[in-house]
């Protein structure tokens, strides 16, 4: 796809920058976890409709996912960006330079507010045309949001999304009291290596945790 195309075939042209970031996140570590959860569902009894299973996933793997996200963010913040007409700089470098140039955050009351930038066409504001011309990013966007194709002019005044996407993410309730959770953790630590980042080992962690949880639930329910 190029800028010579008569139109860009998606509505979310103003999302290309965040789509580029999501593409990097997915490539960096997200796809690994997605594949892992698909494998648990296909081979290891994970039922994504069972809130107790979702709680167990959170309990077992959410700290590791957060650690992966933090490691990726630190790496991404340190990598060099190609900036047209400027020296290549990292996000953290640009942030620190902005702190020096624009002043530290948290003292906005001491800094004169800049004048609002005039925006001729809000529907076109924030479009990254280089990213919009990248077929890899566009393919990633359309894979995640297939309904973004449309027949009309994506730059028309009414081209803004008709609604804001909302995905509720409510944490499932723990099925056990805290002392039972501690028993689960203690038993699990004697059977598998909880510190391992190997995905095959994490598969065993899930299987053992399910077995222990099932036994504890039967015992807890009986009492």
Secondary structure, DSSP 8 states (H G I E B T S, - for coil): --TTSSS-S-S-GGGHHHHHHHHHHIIIIIHHHHHHHHHHHHHS---TT-HHHHHHHHHHHHHHHHHHHHHHHHHHHHSEE--TTS--EEHHHHHHHHHHHH--TT-GGGS--------S-GGGTT--HHHHT-HHHHHHHHHH-GGG--SS-TTSTT-S-SS-----------SS-HHHHHHHHHHHHTTS-TT---HHHHHHHHHHHHHHHHHHHHHHHH-
